[in-house]
Each structure stands twice: as structure tokens, then as C-alpha cells.
Amino acid sequence: MHLESIRLHPDQYPTQDAYPFNLPLFRDTGDVHFRTPITFFIGENGSGKSTLLEAISRKCRIHIWGESKCRRARYNPHEKTLHQYLTLQWKNGKVPGSFFGSQIFSQFAELLETWSIGDPGVLDYFGGESLVTQSHGQSLMSFFQNRFGIKGLYLLDEPETALSPKTQLIFLKMLGEISKEEHAQFVIATHSPILLALPNADIYSFNDSSLKKIQYEETDYFRVYKEFMLNREKFLS
């Protein structure tokens, strides 16, 4: 364990009328504790789980590759400022970290390919093979298998996106094995009922007015998938 807890400071928010500060969850949640090597964030789209994950990354000064710089018709100056109202509690001092986002991984892979033109050895840190010549799912697994051997805090936003169910099971086993080595800590935003099945992991739900720790069988993902598998005709009629 590296990061023990985070604290949100709603009393310091600059506004309550703009995202993300208009979400009740960010106003009613105080401390979030991390007691296991792997913690999952779950919730519906727009619930704030990815936003909090990115805020933790910025507060830790972990670079987020490929953040969009495009102009918008409606600009929200508060969208990426939640980290300014967080405090972190480390167990034995700050550690390095890495942020993974499924939407920006391809940009990182392309940049790595450019680096390898001048220094082919850089690919050795990611399995020795170009990430852009592999399928999306294969390149993700190459990245995960080689990156997670380094001590640090790993923030993953929907890592399952390009992984087949079988590959998710391989990834699940990998996470379980790495967590036992105690050099890496993971905070993962996910929609995958397969990854959420990891034993001894904490699951925080973003679907209520404040962050709530729940059990695997209580998650919507478990209940919906179970009901679908047992009675799929109901959903298809």
C-alpha cells in the first residue's frame, strides 16, 4: 500500500453550479480510504469515477498522456480543477505512478513508436515489440505485463475496453498475482464484472449521493449480467 486516503474539501469548491462540483457525490463525500492493494471505482457514465481518478493523478503529478486540447463551444473552466481541492495521505511517502486511459492509449503507443526510431531499446520496457503492430488488446496486455513490475501507484480508467472476456480473465489473474507482491497499488475505474470479481479488492460505488463501499454481489454489473444469463429472453422480447 502506498496511498492510504484522499480527502475532498467541498467547503473550498469555487462553485456548485458547474461540473464536477455540481455532483452531489463530490459535495457529500469527505474521506476515501484505500485499505487493499486494488480498489475499484464503479458507477454509471457521468457519475464522476473517471473525473476523480484523473484528479488523483493530477494531485500526484502523474502525467496524463494525450489530454485533449481541442476548443469547445461551451468552455467549463472548472472541469479539470477537482485536484486543487484534494489532499492525499501516503503510508511511507509519495511514490511514482502511472495513469492509463483506454481512450488515450493509442496516442501513447504512437509516441512510443516515434521514440523507438531514435532508440529501439525503449521497446524493451514494453515487451520488446512495437505496440502499434499488435492488435489493440495485445498491445494493452504487453503494456500491462511490463509496466506493472515497477513499484508505484497505478490509476487505470476502464482497462477492459479492448480486452476480450478471455483476456480479461488473464488480466484478472495478473492483477491478483501482482497485488501479492506488494510493490504496486491500483485504483481502477471499470464496468467489467470479470475484473470486479477479484478477491479481497475494495469496490466503491459512485451511484449514490456519496461514495459507498459495496460487495461484489451488490454491484449492478453482477446483478444485471446474472439476470441476463439466467433469463436473456426477458431482455430480448
Backbone as CSV, one residue per row, in Angstrom:
resi,resn,N_x,N_y,N_z,CA_x,CA_y,CA_z,C_x,C_y,C_z
1,MET,0.824,-1.191,0.000,0.000,0.000,0.000,0.869,1.256,0.000
2,HIS,0.483,2.206,-0.816,1.214,3.471,-0.892,0.302,4.645,-0.522
3,LEU,-0.802,4.780,-1.250,-1.755,5.848,-0.971,-2.799,5.333,0.020
4,GLU,-2.887,5.964,1.188,-3.791,5.480,2.229,-5.183,6.107,2.132
5,SER,-5.252,7.377,1.756,-6.559,8.021,1.694,-6.482,9.319,0.913
6,ILE,-7.643,9.773,0.496,-7.773,11.108,-0.080,-8.904,11.814,0.659
7,ARG,-8.837,13.119,0.716,-9.897,13.902,1.340,-10.341,14.994,0.379
8,LEU,-11.646,15.060,0.153,-12.208,16.141,-0.637,-12.597,17.279,0.293
9,HIS,-12.510,18.509,-0.205,-12.806,19.696,0.593,-13.930,20.498,-0.060
10,PRO,-15.177,20.029,0.101,-16.318,20.720,-0.540,-16.472,22.168,-0.097
11,ASP,-16.051,22.487,1.121,-16.191,23.857,1.614,-15.313,24.842,0.856
12,GLN,-14.345,24.315,0.094,-13.431,25.170,-0.656,-13.777,25.243,-2.149
13,TYR,-14.774,24.507,-2.596,-15.104,24.482,-4.020,-15.439,25.897,-4.515
14,PRO,-15.002,26.226,-5.713,-15.239,27.575,-6.244,-16.673,27.809,-6.703
15,THR,-17.424,26.721,-6.936,-18.802,26.839,-7.410,-19.531,25.537,-7.125
16,GLN,-20.845,25.573,-7.155,-21.663,24.366,-7.074,-22.561,24.245,-8.295
17,ASP,-22.298,25.077,-9.277,-23.163,25.130,-10.453,-22.522,24.556,-11.706
18,ALA,-21.269,24.099,-11.610,-20.586,23.573,-12.788,-19.940,22.236,-12.456
19,TYR,-19.845,21.392,-13.473,-19.207,20.086,-13.306,-17.712,20.280,-13.030
20,PRO,-17.132,19.503,-12.118,-17.696,18.385,-11.354,-18.273,18.775,-10.001
21,PHE,-18.210,20.047,-9.665,-18.604,20.471,-8.327,-20.114,20.461,-8.110
22,ASN,-20.876,20.281,-9.198,-22.325,20.205,-9.054,-22.816,18.790,-8.766
23,LEU,-21.908,17.816,-8.761,-22.303,16.449,-8.436,-22.473,16.307,-6.921
24,PRO,-23.629,15.838,-6.455,-23.822,15.649,-5.017,-22.746,14.770,-4.385
25,LEU,-22.276,13.790,-5.138,-21.266,12.876,-4.595,-20.005,13.613,-4.170
26,PHE,-19.576,14.600,-4.947,-18.362,15.337,-4.603,-18.603,16.371,-3.509
27,ARG,-19.857,16.664,-3.236,-20.173,17.569,-2.132,-20.365,16.816,-0.817
28,ASP,-20.842,15.546,-0.898,-21.195,14.800,0.307,-20.148,13.778,0.728
29,THR,-19.113,13.609,-0.055,-18.049,12.665,0.287,-16.889,13.421,0.921
30,GLY,-16.405,12.910,2.040,-15.250,13.523,2.705,-13.989,12.740,2.443
31,ASP,-13.739,11.717,3.260,-12.538,10.895,3.120,-12.834,9.627,2.324
32,VAL,-11.867,9.216,1.521,-11.913,7.945,0.800,-10.668,7.172,1.206
33,HIS,-10.866,5.994,1.807,-9.742,5.222,2.323,-9.395,4.067,1.385
34,PHE,-8.115,3.803,1.264,-7.620,2.696,0.455,-6.951,1.697,1.390
35,ARG,-7.610,0.557,1.578,-7.140,-0.429,2.554,-6.620,-1.705,1.902
36,THR,-6.751,-1.820,0.595,-6.299,-3.012,-0.125,-5.446,-2.583,-1.316
37,PRO,-4.591,-3.472,-1.826,-3.737,-3.112,-2.965,-4.516,-2.746,-4.225
38,ILE,-5.776,-3.224,-4.322,-6.574,-2.927,-5.513,-7.929,-2.392,-5.081
39,THR,-8.275,-1.213,-5.594,-9.555,-0.579,-5.309,-10.253,-0.277,-6.627
40,PHE,-11.528,-0.627,-6.708,-12.309,-0.370,-7.915,-13.280,0.786,-7.693
41,PHE,-13.407,1.634,-8.718,-14.436,2.667,-8.780,-15.465,2.211,-9.809
42,ILE,-16.738,2.165,-9.420,-17.790,1.770,-10.366,-18.914,2.791,-10.339
43,GLY,-19.686,2.830,-11.412,-20.815,3.746,-11.479,-21.230,3.978,-12.912
44,GLU,-22.405,4.557,-13.076,-22.905,4.858,-14.407,-22.039,5.920,-15.080
45,ASN,-22.153,6.004,-16.400,-21.439,7.038,-17.134,-21.854,8.415,-16.624
46,GLY,-20.862,9.269,-16.372,-21.154,10.601,-15.868,-21.258,10.686,-14.359
47,SER,-21.015,9.572,-13.669,-21.150,9.567,-12.209,-19.958,10.202,-11.506
48,GLY,-18.826,10.367,-12.216,-17.671,11.054,-11.637,-16.478,10.179,-11.337
49,LYS,-16.559,8.883,-11.635,-15.459,7.987,-11.264,-14.182,8.299,-12.043
50,SER,-14.282,8.534,-13.325,-13.095,8.874,-14.117,-12.569,10.252,-13.738
51,THR,-13.485,11.161,-13.420,-13.083,12.506,-13.014,-12.266,12.468,-11.733
52,LEU,-12.689,11.671,-10.752,-11.931,11.559,-9.506,-10.599,10.866,-9.756
53,LEU,-10.594,9.854,-10.617,-9.350,9.153,-10.932,-8.336,10.122,-11.546
54,GLU,-8.793,10.955,-12.466,-7.907,11.934,-13.090,-7.455,12.990,-12.082
55,ALA,-8.336,13.362,-11.168,-7.973,14.348,-10.146,-6.875,13.809,-9.233
56,ILE,-6.967,12.529,-8.877,-5.915,11.908,-8.069,-4.599,11.934,-8.834
57,SER,-4.657,11.630,-10.123,-3.453,11.632,-10.951,-2.807,13.007,-10.970
58,ARG,-3.601,14.042,-11.184,-3.046,15.399,-11.231,-2.477,15.806,-9.872
59,LYS,-3.161,15.423,-8.791,-2.657,15.759,-7.459,-1.341,15.056,-7.179
60,CYS,-1.162,13.851,-7.718,0.087,13.103,-7.559,1.151,13.541,-8.561
61,ARG,0.789,14.484,-9.434,1.668,14.945,-10.516,2.045,13.804,-11.459
62,ILE,1.085,12.939,-11.703,1.245,11.855,-12.672,0.738,12.355,-14.020
63,HIS,1.554,12.259,-15.029,1.199,12.793,-16.339,0.073,11.984,-16.975
64,ILE,-0.875,12.671,-17.589,-1.944,12.026,-18.340,-1.665,12.239,-19.819
65,TRP,-1.263,11.187,-20.501,-0.892,11.294,-21.908,-2.094,11.654,-22.761
66,GLY,-1.871,12.532,-23.722,-2.861,12.781,-24.764,-4.106,13.497,-24.317
67,GLU,-4.039,14.306,-23.262,-5.214,15.060,-22.867,-5.635,15.996,-24.004
68,SER,-6.925,16.042,-24.244,-7.451,16.824,-25.366,-7.224,18.322,-25.158
69,LYS,-6.782,18.959,-26.225,-6.592,20.417,-26.206,-7.524,21.102,-27.205
70,CYS,-8.537,20.374,-27.670,-9.434,20.943,-28.675,-10.309,22.034,-28.061
71,ARG,-10.699,22.982,-28.900,-11.566,24.071,-28.461,-13.010,23.567,-28.386
72,ARG,-13.763,24.103,-27.438,-15.144,23.687,-27.254,-16.079,24.881,-27.379
73,ALA,-17.289,24.584,-27.838,-18.281,25.645,-27.965,-18.660,26.191,-26.592
74,ARG,-18.713,25.300,-25.605,-19.020,25.703,-24.237,-17.862,25.290,-23.344
75,TYR,-17.110,26.262,-22.898,-15.904,26.003,-22.105,-16.242,26.012,-20.621
76,ASN,-15.812,24.966,-19.917,-16.013,24.864,-18.469,-14.653,25.002,-17.795
77,PRO,-14.351,26.136,-17.193,-13.035,26.338,-16.586,-12.793,25.479,-15.348
78,HIS,-13.847,24.833,-14.833,-13.723,24.049,-13.600,-13.552,22.557,-13.862
79,GLU,-13.658,22.139,-15.118,-13.754,20.718,-15.442,-12.575,19.897,-14.921
80,LYS,-11.383,20.462,-14.969,-10.182,19.708,-14.596,-9.491,20.288,-13.355
81,THR,-10.267,20.852,-12.453,-9.670,21.511,-11.289,-9.978,20.824,-9.964
82,LEU,-10.636,19.665,-10.001,-11.001,18.991,-8.756,-9.774,18.675,-7.900
83,HIS,-8.632,18.406,-8.541,-7.425,18.047,-7.784,-6.963,19.165,-6.853
84,GLN,-7.355,20.391,-7.148,-6.958,21.515,-6.301,-7.644,21.472,-4.937
85,TYR,-8.670,20.627,-4.820,-9.445,20.553,-3.587,-9.374,19.150,-2.980
86,LEU,-8.239,18.492,-3.228,-7.946,17.184,-2.653,-6.690,17.274,-1.793
87,THR,-6.648,16.472,-0.731,-5.396,16.236,-0.009,-5.181,14.732,0.032
88,LEU,-3.925,14.335,0.000,-3.562,12.920,-0.039,-2.806,12.523,1.216
89,GLN,-3.029,11.285,1.647,-2.284,10.741,2.785,-1.535,9.504,2.319
90,TRP,-0.192,9.580,2.369,0.645,8.460,1.939,1.075,7.630,3.151
91,LYS,1.335,6.353,2.923,1.750,5.475,4.017,3.208,5.697,4.376
92,ASN,4.079,5.617,3.383,5.509,5.793,3.625,6.122,6.744,2.606
93,GLY,5.455,7.825,2.346,5.959,8.798,1.391,5.439,8.556,-0.011
94,LYS,5.471,9.599,-0.790,4.964,9.571,-2.162,5.783,8.620,-3.030
95,VAL,5.109,7.916,-3.934,5.763,7.017,-4.882,5.438,7.477,-6.302
96,PRO,6.233,7.070,-7.287,5.900,7.402,-8.680,4.631,6.677,-9.100
97,GLY,4.082,7.091,-10.209,2.843,6.469,-10.651,2.636,6.556,-12.137
98,SER,1.520,5.984,-12.570,1.191,5.955,-13.992,-0.321,6.013,-14.144
99,PHE,-0.784,6.776,-15.145,-2.207,6.858,-15.456,-2.449,6.190,-16.799
100,PHE,-3.413,5.264,-16.829,-3.814,4.626,-18.077,-5.260,4.979,-18.376
101,GLY,-5.506,5.470,-19.587,-6.862,5.708,-20.060,-7.067,4.995,-21.375
102,SER,-8.128,4.228,-21.484,-8.344,3.449,-22.703,-8.445,4.340,-23.933
103,GLN,-8.957,5.558,-23.765,-9.149,6.449,-24.906,-7.845,7.081,-25.389
104,ILE,-6.830,7.120,-24.541,-5.589,7.814,-24.915,-4.418,6.866,-25.111
105,PHE,-4.642,5.567,-24.915,-3.527,4.626,-25.020,-2.935,4.608,-26.423
106,SER,-3.770,4.688,-27.446,-3.258,4.630,-28.814,-2.300,5.781,-29.090
107,GLN,-2.558,6.954,-28.486,-1.661,8.089,-28.672,-0.307,7.820,-28.022
108,PHE,-0.328,7.179,-26.843,0.925,6.816,-26.188,1.695,5.806,-27.031
109,ALA,0.992,4.809,-27.575,1.648,3.784,-28.388,2.305,4.398,-29.621
110,GLU,1.639,5.371,-30.241,2.203,6.032,-31.413,3.425,6.869,-31.035
111,LEU,3.373,7.526,-29.886,4.515,8.310,-29.425,5.696,7.401,-29.102
112,LEU,5.418,6.259,-28.472,6.473,5.294,-28.173,7.134,4.805,-29.463
113,GLU,6.329,4.619,-30.501,6.869,4.191,-31.790,7.830,5.242,-32.342
114,THR,7.484,6.517,-32.198,8.363,7.599,-32.647,9.666,7.599,-31.868
115,TRP,9.582,7.406,-30.550,10.792,7.350,-29.722,11.702,6.210,-30.166
116,SER,11.083,5.077,-30.533,11.875,3.882,-30.849,12.686,4.040,-32.128
117,ILE,12.320,5.013,-32.977,13.099,5.253,-34.185,14.511,5.692,-33.814
118,GLY,14.611,6.549,-32.813,15.928,7.004,-32.360,16.550,6.105,-31.323
119,ASP,15.724,5.371,-30.568,16.229,4.492,-29.511,15.393,3.216,-29.486
120,PRO,15.737,2.227,-30.334,14.949,0.984,-30.401,14.859,0.268,-29.055
121,GLY,15.823,0.498,-28.192,15.834,-0.173,-26.900,14.676,0.207,-26.004
122,VAL,14.006,1.321,-26.307,12.896,1.747,-25.461,11.751,0.737,-25.496
123,LEU,11.669,-0.024,-26.595,10.613,-1.033,-26.704,10.831,-2.193,-25.747
124,ASP,12.077,-2.368,-25.274,12.361,-3.456,-24.328,11.578,-3.301,-23.037
125,TYR,11.197,-2.074,-22.718,10.429,-1.830,-21.493,8.964,-2.208,-21.654
126,PHE,8.559,-2.547,-22.891,7.158,-2.882,-23.147,7.038,-4.199,-23.901
127,GLY,7.956,-5.125,-23.622,7.892,-6.455,-24.213,8.759,-6.663,-25.424
128,GLY,9.450,-5.612,-25.892,10.379,-5.757,-26.998,9.762,-5.691,-28.372
129,GLU,8.462,-5.479,-28.459,7.774,-5.431,-29.747,6.965,-4.149,-29.848
130,SER,6.918,-3.597,-31.055,6.146,-2.381,-31.284,4.698,-2.572,-30.851
131,LEU,4.170,-1.618,-30.112,2.784,-1.708,-29.667,1.802,-1.449,-30.807
132,VAL,2.212,-0.684,-31.813,1.282,-0.346,-32.894,1.153,-1.462,-33.920
133,THR,2.038,-2.446,-33.892,1.934,-3.561,-34.837,1.100,-4.707,-34.274
134,GLN,0.718,-4.602,-33.025,-0.130,-5.609,-32.401,-1.582,-5.145,-32.425
135,SER,-2.495,-6.078,-32.191,-3.889,-5.673,-32.044,-4.007,-4.801,-30.802
136,HIS,-5.110,-4.073,-30.708,-5.285,-3.172,-29.570,-5.215,-3.943,-28.254
137,GLY,-5.921,-5.071,-28.196,-5.916,-5.871,-26.977,-4.547,-6.441,-26.657
138,GLN,-3.823,-6.916,-27.680,-2.478,-7.456,-27.468,-1.518,-6.385,-26.976
139,SER,-1.612,-5.195,-27.560,-0.712,-4.117,-27.154,-0.987,-3.690,-25.712
140,LEU,-2.262,-3.704,-25.306,-2.598,-3.374,-23.923,-1.970,-4.375,-22.960
141,MET,-2.091,-5.656,-23.276,-1.534,-6.675,-22.390,-0.009,-6.593,-22.336
142,SER,0.635,-6.285,-23.448,2.087,-6.095,-23.448,2.471,-4.940,-22.535
143,PHE,1.699,-3.866,-22.618,1.946,-2.699,-21.774,1.767,-3.062,-20.304
144,PHE,0.640,-3.716,-19.973,0.359,-4.059,-18.582,1.402,-5.019,-18.009
145,GLN,1.728,-6.058,-18.757,2.634,-7.087,-18.259,4.014,-6.542,-17.946
146,ASN,4.437,-5.524,-18.662,5.777,-4.984,-18.461,5.794,-3.741,-17.570
147,ARG,4.751,-2.964,-17.588,4.734,-1.730,-16.802,4.541,-1.984,-15.318
148,PHE,3.729,-2.983,-14.966,3.327,-3.159,-13.581,4.401,-3.800,-12.700
149,GLY,5.544,-4.110,-13.260,6.632,-4.646,-12.448,7.357,-3.567,-11.662
150,ILE,7.062,-2.309,-11.946,7.727,-1.181,-11.297,6.916,-0.745,-10.076
151,LYS,7.592,-0.471,-8.973,6.920,-0.009,-7.766,6.203,1.306,-8.047
152,GLY,4.935,1.406,-7.626,4.234,2.658,-7.838,2.734,2.561,-7.663
153,LEU,2.076,3.675,-7.945,0.630,3.800,-7.892,0.105,3.802,-9.323
154,TYR,-0.813,2.893,-9.630,-1.326,2.758,-10.989,-2.819,3.107,-11.017
155,LEU,-3.141,4.102,-11.802,-4.516,4.575,-11.949,-5.003,4.171,-13.337
156,LEU,-6.008,3.317,-13.389,-6.456,2.750,-14.656,-7.917,3.113,-14.911
157,ASP,-8.176,3.709,-16.056,-9.525,4.088,-16.430,-10.044,3.142,-17.508
158,GLU,-10.923,2.231,-17.123,-11.555,1.255,-17.998,-10.534,0.455,-18.820
159,PRO,-9.633,-0.259,-18.160,-8.616,-1.032,-18.890,-9.203,-2.189,-19.687
160,GLU,-10.444,-2.567,-19.400,-11.051,-3.723,-20.064,-11.582,-3.413,-21.450
161,THR,-11.587,-2.140,-21.863,-12.296,-1.712,-23.062,-11.968,-2.542,-24.298
162,ALA,-10.694,-2.833,-24.529,-10.303,-3.564,-25.744,-9.965,-5.025,-25.459
163,LEU,-10.296,-5.506,-24.267,-9.938,-6.872,-23.894,-11.136,-7.806,-24.029
164,SER,-10.927,-8.941,-24.664,-11.973,-9.950,-24.750,-12.217,-10.530,-23.363
165,PRO,-13.348,-11.194,-23.140,-13.593,-11.813,-21.832,-12.469,-12.764,-21.406
166,LYS,-11.937,-13.536,-22.346,-10.845,-14.455,-22.012,-9.608,-13.686,-21.588
167,THR,-9.297,-12.594,-22.302,-8.124,-11.792,-21.950,-8.356,-11.054,-20.638
168,GLN,-9.600,-10.677,-20.356,-9.890,-10.063,-19.065,-9.591,-11.026,-17.925
169,LEU,-9.853,-12.296,-18.133,-9.540,-13.296,-17.111,-8.028,-13.394,-16.888
170,ILE,-7.267,-13.294,-17.971,-5.801,-13.297,-17.854,-5.344,-12.053,-17.098
171,PHE,-5.945,-10.928,-17.422,-5.617,-9.672,-16.745,-6.000,-9.745,-15.269
172,LEU,-7.149,-10.355,-14.983,-7.603,-10.533,-13.603,-6.583,-11.332,-12.797
173,LYS,-6.118,-12.418,-13.367,-5.113,-13.243,-12.694,-3.821,-12.459,-12.482
174,MET,-3.426,-11.658,-13.484,-2.227,-10.848,-13.383,-2.336,-9.866,-12.221
175,LEU,-3.471,-9.195,-12.114,-3.670,-8.241,-11.036,-3.576,-8.922,-9.675
176,GLY,-4.172,-10.100,-9.567,-4.135,-10.824,-8.312,-2.723,-11.198,-7.910
177,GLU,-1.926,-11.636,-8.874,-0.545,-12.025,-8.583,0.308,-10.821,-8.212
178,ILE,0.136,-9.723,-8.937,0.929,-8.525,-8.656,0.572,-7.943,-7.285
179,SER,-0.709,-7.989,-6.933,-1.121,-7.415,-5.650,-0.461,-8.129,-4.471
180,LYS,-0.138,-9.402,-4.638,0.505,-10.161,-3.565,1.966,-9.754,-3.374
181,GLU,2.559,-9.160,-4.408,3.967,-8.760,-4.319,4.152,-7.456,-3.557
182,GLU,3.059,-6.694,-3.383,3.007,-5.521,-2.516,3.851,-4.327,-2.979
183,HIS,4.307,-4.329,-4.217,5.066,-3.174,-4.713,4.171,-2.212,-5.488
184,ALA,3.010,-2.679,-5.911,2.129,-1.871,-6.749,0.761,-1.737,-6.100
185,GLN,0.182,-0.551,-6.244,-1.188,-0.293,-5.792,-2.001,0.181,-6.977
186,PHE,-3.232,-0.313,-7.086,-4.089,0.004,-8.225,-5.390,0.651,-7.769
187,VAL,-5.788,1.706,-8.483,-7.128,2.262,-8.365,-7.704,2.209,-9.775
188,ILE,-8.804,1.478,-9.947,-9.290,1.151,-11.284,-10.761,1.528,-11.435
189,ALA,-11.066,2.360,-12.425,-12.453,2.628,-12.805,-12.849,1.616,-13.865
190,THR,-13.952,0.914,-13.653,-14.285,-0.172,-14.568,-15.782,-0.418,-14.635
191,HIS,-16.201,-1.060,-15.754,-17.561,-1.566,-15.904,-17.557,-3.087,-15.995
192,SER,-16.407,-3.719,-15.783,-16.263,-5.146,-16.037,-16.616,-5.997,-14.819
193,PRO,-17.648,-6.846,-14.910,-17.956,-7.753,-13.800,-16.870,-8.810,-13.605
194,ILE,-16.067,-9.047,-14.654,-14.981,-10.014,-14.526,-13.882,-9.446,-13.630
195,LEU,-13.440,-8.225,-13.902,-12.388,-7.630,-13.083,-12.854,-7.405,-11.657
196,LEU,-14.114,-7.030,-11.484,-14.639,-6.755,-10.151,-14.675,-7.995,-9.268
197,ALA,-14.573,-9.175,-9.870,-14.604,-10.422,-9.108,-13.296,-10.697,-8.378
198,LEU,-12.312,-9.843,-8.542,-11.019,-10.056,-7.892,-11.189,-10.170,-6.382
199,PRO,-10.738,-11.257,-5.782,-10.900,-11.436,-4.333,-10.156,-10.358,-3.537
200,ASN,-10.756,-9.954,-2.431,-10.140,-9.053,-1.456,-9.953,-7.617,-1.953
201,ALA,-10.523,-7.274,-3.093,-10.454,-5.895,-3.577,-11.626,-5.100,-3.002
202,ASP,-11.407,-3.806,-2.780,-12.486,-2.924,-2.347,-13.197,-2.336,-3.563
203,ILE,-14.507,-2.200,-3.458,-15.309,-1.640,-4.537,-16.069,-0.431,-4.007
204,TYR,-15.843,0.736,-4.616,-16.567,1.951,-4.260,-17.572,2.280,-5.366
205,SER,-18.830,2.438,-4.967,-19.882,2.792,-5.922,-20.093,4.299,-5.955
206,PHE,-20.219,4.840,-7.175,-20.471,6.266,-7.393,-21.945,6.532,-7.702
207,ASN,-22.810,5.558,-7.477,-24.202,5.691,-7.887,-25.106,6.326,-6.841
208,ASP,-24.566,6.656,-5.667,-25.362,7.302,-4.631,-24.875,8.729,-4.425
209,SER,-25.466,9.418,-3.460,-25.105,10.817,-3.222,-23.730,10.966,-2.589
210,SER,-23.195,9.878,-2.024,-21.833,9.885,-1.512,-21.183,8.554,-1.847
211,LEU,-19.867,8.543,-1.864,-19.132,7.336,-2.222,-19.435,6.242,-1.206
212,LYS,-19.743,5.040,-1.703,-20.180,3.953,-0.834,-19.439,2.672,-1.181
213,LYS,-18.873,2.005,-0.173,-18.201,0.729,-0.394,-19.246,-0.385,-0.408
214,ILE,-19.208,-1.224,-1.436,-20.189,-2.304,-1.551,-19.493,-3.624,-1.874
215,GLN,-20.228,-4.710,-1.742,-19.730,-6.032,-2.060,-19.975,-6.351,-3.535
216,TYR,-19.224,-7.299,-4.057,-19.311,-7.661,-5.466,-20.743,-8.014,-5.871
217,GLU,-21.425,-8.839,-5.062,-22.770,-9.285,-5.401,-23.786,-8.150,-5.362
218,GLU,-23.439,-7.032,-4.756,-24.338,-5.877,-4.692,-24.219,-4.967,-5.906
219,THR,-23.208,-5.167,-6.733,-22.997,-4.276,-7.873,-24.049,-4.506,-8.947
220,ASP,-24.401,-3.438,-9.657,-25.342,-3.569,-10.770,-24.792,-4.506,-11.833
221,TYR,-23.481,-4.492,-12.026,-22.870,-5.328,-13.065,-23.117,-6.798,-12.783
222,PHE,-22.921,-7.206,-11.541,-23.155,-8.611,-11.173,-24.622,-8.965,-11.354
223,ARG,-25.518,-8.124,-10.844,-26.941,-8.442,-10.872,-27.485,-8.472,-12.295
224,VAL,-27.100,-7.465,-13.103,-27.619,-7.388,-14.470,-27.101,-8.541,-15.325
225,TYR,-25.803,-8.818,-15.238,-25.247,-9.914,-16.032,-25.828,-11.254,-15.596
226,LYS,-25.989,-11.447,-14.296,-26.561,-12.702,-13.800,-27.977,-12.881,-14.294
227,GLU,-28.786,-11.829,-14.191,-30.172,-11.910,-14.642,-30.255,-12.142,-16.140
228,PHE,-29.349,-11.505,-16.889,-29.349,-11.694,-18.341,-29.000,-13.133,-18.704
229,MET,-27.983,-13.683,-18.060,-27.575,-15.051,-18.369,-28.658,-16.063,-18.003
230,LEU,-29.375,-15.807,-16.924,-30.404,-16.747,-16.477,-31.715,-16.584,-17.236
231,ASN,-31.965,-15.384,-17.768,-33.261,-15.129,-18.401,-33.095,-14.114,-19.538
232,ARG,-32.273,-14.454,-20.515,-31.976,-13.497,-21.580,-33.193,-13.217,-22.449
233,GLU,-34.150,-14.169,-22.512,-35.343,-13.939,-23.332,-36.108,-12.711,-22.844
234,LYS,-36.049,-12.466,-21.552,-36.731,-11.301,-20.976,-36.207,-10.006,-21.568
235,PHE,-34.896,-9.927,-21.823,-34.278,-8.710,-22.329,-34.426,-8.586,-23.849
236,LEU,-34.677,-9.684,-24.516,-34.734,-9.675,-25.978,-36.147,-9.598,-26.512
237,SER,-37.120,-9.749,-25.638,-38.515,-9.749,-26.103,-39.032,-8.331,-26.296
